[in-house]
Amino acid sequence: MPLAVEFAQAGFKVVGFDVDARKVAGINDGVSHVKDVPGDRLKEQVTAGRIRATTNFALLAEVDTINICVPTPLRKTRDPDVSYIVAAVDEIVKYLHPGQLIVLESTTYPGTTDELILPRLQESGLKVGRDFFLAFSPERVDPGNPVYHTRNIPKVVGGATPECTRVAQALYATSIDNVISVSSTRVAEMVKLLENTFRSVNIGLVNEIALMCDRMDINVWEVIDAAATKPFGFMPFYPGPGLGGHCIPIDPFYLSWKARESGFEARFIELAGQINGSMPHYVVDRVAEVLNSQERSVKGSRLLVLGVAYKGDIDDFRESPALDVITEFERRGARVEYHDPYIPEFKTDHLNMKSVPLSADNLKAADCVIVTTAHKSIDYDFVVKSSRAIFDTRNVLKGRPGDHIFRL
């Protein structure tokens, strides 16, 4: 959606393809389903005739460029699920025509573009780099970031041939301030995995430091703040209840999976994944200690979780560690409610919940309030004043006194 709007503002006529008829209808009405794309910005382009959406893939025959932006989740066995990419390419190959540019933006393992997509497209009899053009350009986005957005985040592009790179760069240069070319699709694919693995490993490190500081009775937040005063050689990362979102918890395992295929064991990546994946259970255990100090067990306790979005000030709960925290509490017999100003309700395979009001009654009724997402719009002074016990996993209560406040 953000990319479509940028292309439209650059003067292109953009067609959005989706299998979800509700999203298609919403877009055609000028209604954005993406928080970072304001509805008025979308509606302006729809009204001008520069953006339309459809479920009819036959219209692929009419377009000059195609950006594949489908999901790439992990299977339960932690190997890549590229079925959405395959389904998209199967539709594209039906309508592939000379001069067309196809760019994969979905995060995936190095080699996907050349090994999975290219052979399917060349079954048409058209030759890459001459009759059609193929490239990979990883999506870079930080949801909720008011400074960096699609246009001003540098865009990495790698083509299947040098001519493919040149054509893809020419497309993005119309709408992105800075386009960086690399030598191949494999390099471009690896760039995205390095970026997110860097974050995953460093978050894993600081989560382990947090566990260590807990054992040693040291305030990990104070340690990080002091270390961050060093003007070189240190970049602050912060612990939390676990990793969330559609990239950081998933992308490193794409890399480790591909590494195993080459006979290489990515030990740092796997260990960081284990530590980050264990944090929701650590949070539950710490809250159990808080309840124990009140002479209560987890079973039968009433708990209020503040925030199910995977990060602050957004409406995305994909892979949110709060979901694991809630699931584990319910498994142990607790009665769990949640409040999130951005997510009024949600449904997963195991949970179906609606947000409750952040009222004094609901806060006082909870045996413990668990802060799992740092939403700026929440009145934390009110939370502190109205709650019997609070476990803060995000350090949002920094500087606030109170014997009933417990921190990660």
Backbone torsions as a table, in degrees:
resi	resn	phi	psi	omega
1	MET	NA	-50.2	177.8
2	PRO	-58.5	-40.5	-179.6
3	LEU	-66.8	-40.9	178.8
4	ALA	-59.6	-42.3	-179.6
5	VAL	-67.1	-40.5	178.1
6	GLU	-62.5	-43.5	178.1
7	PHE	-62.7	-41.7	-179.6
8	ALA	-64.1	-42.0	179.0
9	GLN	-66.2	-23.2	176.2
10	ALA	-80.9	-5.3	175.8
11	GLY	109.1	-2.5	179.3
12	PHE	-77.4	154.8	167.0
13	LYS	-93.1	121.4	-171.0
14	VAL	-114.4	134.1	174.5
15	VAL	-114.0	126.2	176.2
16	GLY	-100.6	124.2	179.3
17	PHE	-103.1	133.6	177.3
18	ASP	-154.0	153.1	177.2
19	VAL	-88.8	-8.7	-179.8
20	ASP	-92.2	104.7	-175.7
21	ALA	-63.6	-28.4	179.4
22	ARG	-68.7	-41.4	177.1
23	LYS	-64.3	-42.6	179.7
24	VAL	-59.2	-47.3	-179.9
25	ALA	-63.1	-40.3	179.4
26	GLY	-63.0	-45.5	179.6
27	ILE	-61.6	-44.2	-179.4
28	ASN	-66.4	-19.2	173.9
29	ASP	-92.3	0.8	-179.6
30	GLY	79.5	22.4	-179.3
31	VAL	-103.3	119.8	-178.3
32	SER	-86.4	135.4	174.5
33	HIS	-101.6	7.9	179.8
34	VAL	-116.6	121.7	-173.4
35	LYS	-59.6	-35.7	-176.8
36	ASP	-75.8	-5.7	176.1
37	VAL	-112.5	101.0	-179.7
38	PRO	-58.8	142.1	-178.1
39	GLY	-58.7	-37.5	-178.9
40	ASP	-67.6	-31.9	178.0
41	ARG	-67.9	-41.7	177.1
42	LEU	-67.4	-46.8	-175.7
43	LYS	-59.9	-35.7	178.2
44	GLU	-58.9	-42.0	-178.9
45	GLN	-75.0	-36.0	177.4
46	VAL	-65.3	-46.1	-179.6
47	THR	-61.9	-35.1	179.8
48	ALA	-77.4	-5.3	179.0
49	GLY	80.4	17.2	-178.3
50	ARG	-97.7	-12.8	175.9
51	ILE	-133.3	132.4	170.2
52	ARG	-145.2	157.1	-179.4
53	ALA	-123.4	155.7	-176.6
54	THR	-156.3	157.6	170.3
55	THR	-103.6	1.5	-176.2
56	ASN	-92.5	101.3	-175.9
57	PHE	-72.5	-10.3	176.4
58	ALA	-63.5	-22.1	178.7
59	LEU	-71.0	-8.4	173.5
60	LEU	-59.3	-25.7	180.0
61	ALA	-66.3	-20.3	-175.6
62	GLU	-92.2	-11.8	-172.7
63	VAL	-96.5	154.3	179.7
64	ASP	-93.5	-29.3	179.5
65	THR	-132.9	149.6	-179.9
66	ILE	-133.3	125.2	174.2
67	ASN	-108.8	119.0	179.7
68	ILE	-89.6	115.9	-175.9
69	CYS	-127.5	41.2	-175.6
70	VAL	-85.2	162.6	179.1
71	PRO	-66.6	151.4	174.3
72	THR	-134.9	75.6	-177.9
73	PRO	-77.5	176.6	172.2
74	LEU	-100.1	145.7	171.7
75	ARG	-75.3	171.0	179.0
76	LYS	-61.2	-24.9	178.5
77	THR	-84.6	5.4	178.8
78	ARG	64.5	28.1	169.8
79	ASP	-106.8	155.4	-172.7
80	PRO	-64.7	138.8	172.6
81	ASP	-103.4	99.2	-177.9
82	VAL	-100.8	17.6	-175.5
83	SER	-62.6	-32.6	179.6
84	TYR	-69.3	-37.0	176.2
85	ILE	-64.6	-46.3	-179.3
86	VAL	-59.9	-43.7	-179.8
87	ALA	-62.0	-40.7	179.3
88	ALA	-65.3	-44.8	-178.7
89	VAL	-66.2	-36.5	177.5
90	ASP	-60.2	-34.8	175.7
91	GLU	-73.6	-41.6	-177.2
92	ILE	-62.8	-42.4	-174.7
93	VAL	-64.2	-24.8	177.8
94	LYS	-65.5	-28.2	-172.0
95	TYR	-121.9	13.0	-179.7
96	LEU	-63.5	133.7	179.6
97	HIS	-138.5	159.9	-177.5
98	PRO	-55.7	138.9	178.2
99	GLY	91.9	-7.7	-175.0
100	GLN	-76.7	143.3	175.5
101	LEU	-110.3	129.5	176.5
102	ILE	-119.7	126.4	179.3
103	VAL	-124.1	125.6	173.8
104	LEU	-89.1	127.6	176.4
105	GLU	-112.0	-13.6	-178.6
106	SER	-65.5	134.0	178.9
107	THR	-65.3	133.9	-177.5
108	THR	-159.7	-177.9	-176.5
109	TYR	-81.9	153.3	178.9
110	PRO	-60.0	127.0	-179.5
111	GLY	110.6	-10.6	-177.2
112	THR	-60.1	-47.7	-175.8
113	THR	-62.1	-47.4	-176.4
114	ASP	-77.0	-35.1	-172.4
115	GLU	-92.9	-28.2	-175.4
116	LEU	-105.9	-47.0	-173.8
117	ILE	-84.1	-47.6	-174.7
118	LEU	-56.6	-48.8	179.8
119	PRO	-59.0	-37.5	179.9
120	ARG	-65.3	-42.2	-179.1
121	LEU	-68.6	-35.2	-177.5
122	GLN	-76.1	-10.8	173.4
123	GLU	-64.0	-17.8	178.7
124	SER	-71.8	-13.2	-176.3
125	GLY	93.5	-8.9	177.2
126	LEU	-83.1	148.5	-176.4
127	LYS	-103.7	132.4	-179.5
128	VAL	-67.5	141.0	179.5
129	GLY	84.9	-10.8	177.6
130	ARG	-125.3	-52.7	-178.2
131	ASP	-94.5	-34.0	174.6
132	PHE	-142.9	167.5	-173.5
133	PHE	-128.4	139.1	-174.7
134	LEU	-134.0	133.7	-179.4
135	ALA	-148.9	167.2	172.2
136	PHE	-123.1	134.2	177.5
137	SER	-142.6	105.3	-174.0
138	PRO	-66.9	138.2	173.1
139	GLU	-66.8	132.3	173.1
140	ARG	-121.8	118.5	-177.1
141	VAL	-151.5	145.8	174.7
142	ASP	-128.1	89.5	-175.2
143	PRO	-52.5	134.7	178.4
144	GLY	84.6	-3.9	-179.5
145	ASN	-78.4	118.7	-176.7
146	PRO	-78.7	-11.2	-175.6
147	VAL	-99.1	-49.3	-175.8
148	TYR	-102.8	126.7	-179.6
149	HIS	-139.6	-174.2	-171.3
150	THR	-54.5	-44.1	-174.4
151	ARG	-69.3	-40.0	-172.7
152	ASN	-101.0	6.1	171.3
153	ILE	-89.9	121.7	-179.8
154	PRO	-53.5	139.8	-175.0
155	LYS	-109.6	122.4	178.3
156	VAL	-91.0	135.4	-178.3
157	VAL	-135.6	132.0	173.1
158	GLY	-135.9	127.9	-176.9
159	GLY	-101.4	164.2	177.0
160	ALA	-69.5	-24.8	173.3
161	THR	-139.6	163.9	177.5
162	PRO	-56.3	-37.0	179.3
163	GLU	-67.7	-35.4	176.5
164	CYS	-63.0	-41.8	177.7
165	THR	-61.2	-44.3	-177.9
166	ARG	-62.5	-42.8	-178.6
167	VAL	-67.3	-43.9	179.7
168	ALA	-64.3	-40.6	178.1
169	GLN	-62.6	-39.2	179.7
170	ALA	-63.2	-37.7	177.9
171	LEU	-64.2	-53.0	-175.1
172	TYR	-67.6	-30.0	-178.7
173	ALA	-63.7	-19.0	177.9
174	THR	-73.0	-20.4	-171.0
175	SER	-131.7	-13.8	-177.6
176	ILE	-116.3	137.3	-174.9
177	ASP	-65.0	-37.0	-174.5
178	ASN	-139.2	115.0	179.9
179	VAL	-111.6	126.7	-176.6
180	ILE	-112.0	121.0	179.5
181	SER	-89.8	140.4	171.3
182	VAL	-122.1	172.9	-166.1
183	SER	-78.0	-16.5	-176.1
184	SER	-159.8	168.1	175.3
185	THR	-66.6	-35.0	-178.4
186	ARG	-64.7	-39.2	177.2
187	VAL	-64.5	-45.0	-179.8
188	ALA	-62.7	-40.4	177.9
189	GLU	-63.7	-39.6	-178.7
190	MET	-69.9	-31.7	179.8
191	VAL	-56.3	-49.8	-177.6
192	LYS	-63.2	-40.6	-179.1
193	LEU	-67.7	-37.4	176.5
194	LEU	-63.3	-44.9	-178.5
195	GLU	-56.7	-47.3	-175.8
196	ASN	-81.3	-28.8	175.5
197	THR	-68.8	-36.2	175.3
198	PHE	-54.9	-46.1	-179.7
199	ARG	-68.8	-43.7	-178.1
200	SER	-60.7	-45.3	-177.9
201	VAL	-66.9	-41.6	-179.8
202	ASN	-70.3	-35.2	174.6
203	ILE	-67.6	-39.0	175.9
204	GLY	-59.8	-41.3	178.3
205	LEU	-61.9	-48.7	-176.7
206	VAL	-71.4	-28.9	173.3
207	ASN	-65.8	-39.1	177.2
208	GLU	-66.9	-38.7	175.7
209	ILE	-61.1	-39.4	178.6
210	ALA	-62.8	-43.1	177.8
211	LEU	-62.4	-41.0	179.6
212	MET	-64.7	-44.7	-179.3
213	CYS	-64.1	-33.7	177.1
214	ASP	-61.2	-45.6	179.2
215	ARG	-63.7	-32.8	-175.3
216	MET	-96.4	5.1	179.2
217	ASP	56.5	50.2	177.8
218	ILE	-121.3	139.4	178.7
219	ASN	-77.5	105.7	-175.5
220	VAL	-64.7	-32.4	-179.4
221	TRP	-66.3	-39.2	177.2
222	GLU	-66.4	-38.6	178.0
223	VAL	-60.7	-46.9	-178.3
224	ILE	-65.1	-43.9	179.8
225	ASP	-59.9	-40.8	179.9
226	ALA	-69.9	-42.1	179.4
227	ALA	-63.9	-32.5	-178.0
228	ALA	-69.5	-10.2	176.6
229	THR	-75.7	-13.2	177.6
230	LYS	-70.0	123.9	-172.8
231	PRO	-79.7	-0.5	179.9
232	PHE	-150.5	156.2	171.4
233	GLY	71.7	5.8	178.0
234	PHE	-144.8	135.1	175.3
235	MET	-126.4	120.8	-175.2
236	PRO	-71.4	130.7	167.2
237	PHE	-120.7	158.0	-172.1
238	TYR	-127.2	141.1	178.4
239	PRO	-72.0	170.2	-179.6
240	GLY	-172.5	-170.8	-176.8
241	PRO	-79.1	2.1	-178.6
242	GLY	136.4	178.5	-178.6
243	LEU	-96.5	147.6	177.0
244	GLY	-140.4	179.2	-179.2
245	GLY	96.4	175.8	-174.4
246	HIS	-94.5	5.6	-176.4
247	CYS	-121.7	-67.4	-167.7
248	ILE	-62.3	-38.6	178.5
249	PRO	-72.9	-15.1	-170.6
250	ILE	-109.7	-47.6	-170.6
251	ASP	-56.2	-42.6	-179.2
252	PRO	-58.4	-30.0	-179.5
253	PHE	-75.6	-24.2	169.8
254	TYR	-60.9	-42.8	-177.7
255	LEU	-69.2	-45.1	-179.2
256	SER	-67.1	-33.9	176.3
257	TRP	-63.1	-46.3	179.9
258	LYS	-66.9	-35.7	178.5
259	ALA	-63.2	-41.5	178.5
260	ARG	-61.4	-34.4	178.1
261	GLU	-62.2	-27.6	179.0
262	SER	-95.9	8.0	179.0
263	GLY	79.7	21.2	-178.7
264	PHE	-116.1	131.6	179.8
265	GLU	-97.2	116.4	-178.8
266	ALA	-87.9	81.1	-171.0
267	ARG	-69.3	-40.9	177.8
268	PHE	-57.1	-46.1	-176.4
269	ILE	-64.2	-46.1	-178.6
270	GLU	-65.2	-40.9	-179.0
271	LEU	-66.9	-43.1	177.3
272	ALA	-59.9	-40.1	178.5
273	GLY	-62.7	-39.1	179.2
274	GLN	-66.2	-43.6	-179.2
275	ILE	-65.6	-49.0	-179.2
276	ASN	-62.4	-38.4	-180.0
277	GLY	-69.1	-21.2	-178.7
278	SER	-87.2	-11.9	-173.4
279	MET	-62.7	-39.7	176.8
280	PRO	-57.5	-37.9	179.6
281	HIS	-69.6	-36.0	176.0
282	TYR	-62.6	-42.3	178.0
283	VAL	-60.2	-45.4	179.5
284	VAL	-61.1	-43.0	179.6
285	ASP	-63.9	-40.2	179.5
286	ARG	-66.6	-40.1	177.7
287	VAL	-65.6	-36.3	176.4
288	ALA	-60.0	-37.7	177.1
289	GLU	-65.8	-40.5	177.3
290	VAL	-60.6	-46.2	179.6
291	LEU	-63.8	-38.5	179.4
292	ASN	-61.6	-35.9	178.0
293	SER	-66.3	-19.7	176.6
294	GLN	-97.5	9.4	-178.3
295	GLU	60.6	41.6	175.9
296	ARG	-127.7	150.6	174.0
297	SER	-97.9	164.2	175.9
298	VAL	-63.4	-42.9	179.6
299	LYS	-63.2	124.1	-179.9
300	GLY	88.9	-10.9	179.0
301	SER	-73.8	152.5	176.9
302	ARG	-104.5	122.8	-174.8
303	LEU	-123.0	144.4	177.0
304	LEU	-122.1	118.0	179.3
305	VAL	-95.1	124.2	179.1
306	LEU	-96.3	100.2	175.5
307	GLY	102.1	121.8	172.1
308	VAL	-116.1	-6.9	172.7
309	ALA	-64.8	149.6	-175.1
310	TYR	-74.8	-16.7	173.2
311	LYS	-149.2	168.2	-174.0
312	GLY	-68.8	143.9	170.3
313	ASP	66.3	27.2	173.4
314	ILE	-131.9	168.9	-176.7
315	ASP	-113.4	29.5	-176.7
316	ASP	-110.9	121.6	-179.2
317	PHE	-111.3	13.8	-180.0
318	ARG	-60.0	129.3	178.1
319	GLU	57.9	20.0	-177.1
320	SER	-63.7	133.1	177.4
321	PRO	-64.8	-22.2	177.5
322	ALA	-59.8	-32.0	179.2
323	LEU	-65.8	-39.6	177.7
324	ASP	-68.1	-38.5	177.8
325	VAL	-61.8	-47.4	180.0
326	ILE	-62.3	-45.8	-178.7
327	THR	-59.5	-43.3	-178.7
328	GLU	-68.9	-39.3	176.5
329	PHE	-61.5	-44.5	180.0
330	GLU	-65.4	-37.2	177.9
331	ARG	-61.5	-32.0	-179.9
332	ARG	-87.7	2.5	173.1
333	GLY	95.7	11.3	177.5
334	ALA	-80.4	157.9	172.9
335	ARG	-100.4	112.7	-170.6
336	VAL	-113.1	133.4	169.8
337	GLU	-123.5	164.5	177.5
338	TYR	-139.1	158.1	171.2
339	HIS	-130.9	130.2	174.3
340	ASP	-149.5	117.7	-177.0
341	PRO	-67.4	-16.3	-178.0
342	TYR	-100.6	-16.2	-176.1
343	ILE	-129.7	92.0	-176.5
344	PRO	-67.8	-25.9	176.2
345	GLU	-159.8	159.4	177.2
346	PHE	-155.0	159.1	179.4
347	LYS	-140.8	133.0	173.8
348	THR	-128.3	-171.6	178.7
349	ASP	-62.7	-29.1	-173.8
350	HIS	-117.4	-13.1	-173.9
351	LEU	-128.5	145.3	174.7
352	ASN	-146.1	99.6	-168.7
353	MET	-134.9	158.1	174.2
354	LYS	-124.7	143.0	-180.0
355	SER	-66.0	138.0	176.1
356	VAL	-99.4	156.1	179.1
357	PRO	-63.5	147.7	176.2
358	LEU	-87.4	73.6	-175.9
359	SER	-104.3	161.4	177.3
360	ALA	-60.9	-38.0	180.0
361	ASP	-62.8	-45.5	-179.2
362	ASN	-68.0	-36.9	178.8
363	LEU	-67.9	-43.5	-179.0
364	LYS	-69.6	-29.4	-179.2
365	ALA	-73.0	-21.8	-177.1
366	ALA	-79.5	133.4	174.5
367	ASP	-68.8	-28.3	175.1
368	CYS	-154.7	138.9	174.2
369	VAL	-104.5	128.0	-177.7
370	ILE	-112.3	116.6	177.8
371	VAL	-86.0	110.5	-178.1
372	THR	-110.6	-16.0	179.5
373	THR	-136.0	135.7	-175.7
374	ALA	-92.2	71.0	175.5
375	HIS	-77.0	125.9	-178.6
376	LYS	-68.9	-24.1	-175.3
377	SER	-77.3	-9.9	-179.7
378	ILE	-80.1	135.0	177.9
379	ASP	-82.2	93.1	-174.9
380	TYR	-73.5	-25.5	174.2
381	ASP	-62.9	-40.0	177.0
382	PHE	-65.1	-40.3	178.9
383	VAL	-62.2	-46.7	-179.8
384	VAL	-61.7	-42.4	-177.2
385	LYS	-67.3	-33.4	-170.0
386	SER	-100.0	-6.8	-172.8
387	SER	-102.3	149.8	177.5
388	ARG	-81.8	-37.5	178.1
389	ALA	-151.9	141.6	-179.3
390	ILE	-132.8	133.3	171.3
391	PHE	-113.1	115.9	-172.5
392	ASP	-102.6	110.6	-179.8
393	THR	-91.9	-5.9	-173.8
394	ARG	-120.1	2.6	-178.8
395	ASN	61.1	29.9	178.5
396	VAL	-74.7	-16.5	-179.1
397	LEU	-97.5	19.5	-179.4
398	LYS	-52.3	129.6	177.2
399	GLY	85.1	-10.1	-179.8
400	ARG	-87.7	125.1	-179.4
401	PRO	-78.9	159.2	175.9
402	GLY	152.4	125.7	178.3
403	ASP	-69.5	-14.2	-179.3
404	HIS	-91.9	4.3	178.4
405	ILE	-99.5	126.1	177.9
406	PHE	-122.1	142.4	-174.4
407	ARG	-122.9	154.0	175.5
408	LEU	-59.0	NA	NA
